[in-house]
């Protein structure tokens, strides 16, 4: 893990400008092609959700700014850059509610998808809301709305604390083989170019999925 001093690193002026704004979050939604994912799913045993989650995790970890987090220690800011971040995701639970789960990244595709399925199955009958393995920031928060093709989404943020964990959401898979993907990040760390790099990496990760055997 790398540490940056926000008072001396090259981004110090941009960091200072956005750090204490009341809502310092940048959110962008774009449509992403998923033809490769659909072909990987057809006849295969890996779920489309776990395949897409794997690609989101892979894309996030390829953009260093999305692995950076703001921490406050002894009254001063530090910025940590994790070697890897894992996806924390929403699991549909009983009583028309949901719960949270995590799966480690990096790992091979099949092991990742198996881990996603196991973690999800453990929580499907548990509608009591649980945090993401306690309080940690080496994660990305992800959610999926498979019933809805959205054009924008707003994520809940606790503005009483410094919350610099990115959020990623995706919607319904459309007949034209695309899906809407939204990402929200703290602008003190992340700019539009970094989000564009995330989308480029996500498209590449989807295209690299192996076809179903």
C-alpha positions in Angstrom: 0.0 0.0 0.0 1.3 3.5 -1.0 0.7 6.6 1.1 0.5 10.1 -0.3 0.8 13.3 1.6 -2.0 15.6 0.2 0.0 18.7 1.1 3.0 17.8 -1.0 1.9 15.4 -3.8 1.3 16.8 -7.4 -2.5 16.7 -6.9 -2.4 18.9 -3.8 -4.2 21.9 -5.3 -7.0 19.8 -6.8 -7.3 17.8 -3.6 -7.6 21.0 -1.5 -10.2 22.4 -3.8 -12.6 19.5 -3.6 -11.7 17.9 -0.3 -14.1 19.9 1.9 -16.9 20.7 -0.5 -20.3 19.7 0.9 -20.9 17.2 -2.0 -17.5 16.5 -3.6 -18.6 13.6 -5.7 -18.4 13.1 -9.4 -20.8 10.7 -11.1 -21.0 9.6 -14.7 -23.2 7.1 -16.5 -22.3 5.5 -19.8 -23.6 2.6 -21.9 -21.3 -0.4 -22.2 -21.5 -3.2 -24.8 -22.0 -6.7 -23.2 -22.1 -9.0 -26.3 -19.0 -10.8 -25.1 -20.5 -11.4 -21.6 -23.7 -12.8 -23.1 -21.8 -15.2 -25.3 -19.7 -16.2 -22.2 -22.9 -16.9 -20.3 -24.7 -18.9 -23.0 -24.4 -22.6 -22.2 -22.0 -21.8 -19.4 -22.3 -22.3 -15.6 -21.1 -18.8 -14.6 -23.8 -16.2 -13.7 -24.0 -13.0 -15.7 -23.9 -11.1 -12.4 -20.6 -12.6 -11.2 -19.1 -12.2 -14.7 -19.9 -8.5 -14.8 -18.8 -8.1 -11.1 -15.5 -9.6 -12.0 -15.0 -7.2 -14.9 -15.9 -4.2 -12.7 -13.4 -5.3 -10.1 -10.7 -5.8 -12.8 -11.4 -2.4 -14.4 -11.4 -0.6 -11.1 -8.0 -2.1 -10.1 -6.5 -0.9 -13.3 -7.1 2.7 -12.4 -4.9 3.7 -9.5 -7.0 6.7 -8.6 -10.0 4.4 -7.9 -7.9 2.5 -5.4 -7.0 5.6 -3.4 -8.8 6.5 -0.2 -8.8 9.5 2.2 -8.2 8.7 5.8 -8.0 11.1 8.8 -5.4 10.2 11.3 -4.5 12.3 14.3 -6.5 15.2 12.8 -4.7 15.2 9.5 -5.4 13.7 6.1 -3.5 11.0 4.4 -4.3 9.3 1.1 -3.7 5.6 0.9 -3.5 3.7 -2.4 -4.4 0.1 -2.0 -2.5 -2.6 -4.0 -5.9 -4.1 -4.7 -9.6 -3.4 -3.9 -12.4 -6.0 -3.7 -16.0 -5.6 -4.7 -18.7 -5.3 -2.0 -22.1 -6.0 -3.5 -25.8 -6.3 -2.8 -27.5 -9.6 -2.3 -31.2 -10.0 -2.7 -32.6 -11.5 0.6 -35.9 -12.6 2.0 -38.8 -10.3 2.9 -38.1 -8.3 -0.3 -35.0 -6.8 1.4 -31.2 -7.0 0.7 -27.9 -7.6 2.4 -24.2 -7.0 1.6 -21.5 -9.4 0.7 -17.8 -9.2 -0.4 -15.6 -11.4 -2.5 -11.8 -11.1 -2.7 -10.0 -9.7 -5.7 -7.7 -10.5 -7.4 -8.3 -14.2 -8.2 -9.0 -16.3 -11.3 -12.4 -15.9 -13.0 -13.9 -19.2 -12.1 -12.8 -19.0 -8.4 -14.1 -15.4 -8.2 -17.5 -16.4 -9.6 -17.7 -19.5 -7.3 -16.8 -17.2 -4.3 -19.5 -14.8 -5.3 -22.1 -17.5 -5.5 -21.1 -19.0 -2.1 -21.1 -15.6 -0.3 -24.5 -14.8 -1.9 -26.1 -18.1 -0.9 -25.0 -17.6 2.7 -27.0 -14.4 2.9 -30.1 -15.1 0.9 -32.1 -16.0 4.0 -30.6 -13.2 6.1 -32.4 -9.9 5.8 -30.6 -8.3 8.7 -28.3 -5.6 7.2 -24.6 -6.3 7.7 -21.7 -4.1 7.0 -19.0 -5.0 4.4 -16.8 -7.1 6.7 -16.7 -4.3 9.2 -15.4 -0.9 8.5 -12.8 -1.1 5.7 -11.9 1.0 2.7 -10.1 -1.5 0.5 -13.4 -2.2 -1.3 -15.6 -0.7 -4.0 -19.3 -0.5 -3.4 -21.4 -2.1 -6.2 -25.1 -2.7 -6.9 -27.2 -3.9 -9.7 -30.8 -3.1 -10.8 -31.6 -5.9 -13.3 -35.3 -4.8 -13.4 -34.5 -1.3 -14.7 -32.6 0.4 -17.5 -31.6 3.7 -15.9 -29.9 6.8 -17.3 -28.6 8.1 -14.0 -28.4 7.0 -10.4 -27.7 8.8 -7.1 -25.8 6.9 -4.4 -26.3 7.4 -0.6 -23.4 9.0 1.1 -22.8 9.7 4.8 -21.5 13.3 4.6 -20.7 13.3 8.3 -17.6 11.3 7.6 -14.9 11.2 4.8 -16.4 8.6 2.4 -14.0 8.2 -0.5 -15.0 4.6 -1.6 -16.2 4.6 -5.2 -19.7 3.3 -6.1 -20.5 1.4 -9.3 -24.0 0.4 -10.4 -25.3 -1.2 -13.5 -28.8 -1.8 -14.8 -30.8 -4.1 -17.0 -29.2 -5.9 -19.9 -30.9 -4.5 -23.0 -31.8 -6.3 -26.2 -29.2 -4.3 -28.1 -26.5 -6.0 -26.0 -25.7 -2.9 -23.9 -26.0 -2.0 -20.2 -26.0 1.4 -18.4 -23.1 1.6 -15.9 -22.8 4.4 -13.4 -19.7 5.2 -11.3 -19.4 7.8 -8.5 -16.1 8.8 -6.9 -14.7 11.5 -4.7 -13.5 14.4 -6.9 -10.6 15.2 -4.6 -9.0 11.9 -5.9 -10.7 11.1 -9.2 -11.3 13.2 -12.3 -13.3 12.6 -15.5 -10.3 11.2 -17.3 -9.8 8.6 -14.6 -13.5 7.6 -15.0 -13.0 7.4 -18.8 -10.1 5.0 -18.2 -12.3 2.9 -16.0 -14.9 2.6 -18.8 -12.2 1.7 -21.3 -10.8 -1.0 -18.9 -14.3 -2.3 -18.3 -15.0 -2.7 -22.0 -11.7 -4.5 -22.4 -12.4 -6.8 -19.5 -15.8 -7.7 -20.9 -14.3 -8.4 -24.4 -11.7 -10.6 -22.8 -14.2 -13.0 -21.2 -13.8 -16.5 -22.5 -16.7 -17.9 -24.6 -18.8 -20.6 -23.0 -17.4 -24.1 -23.5 
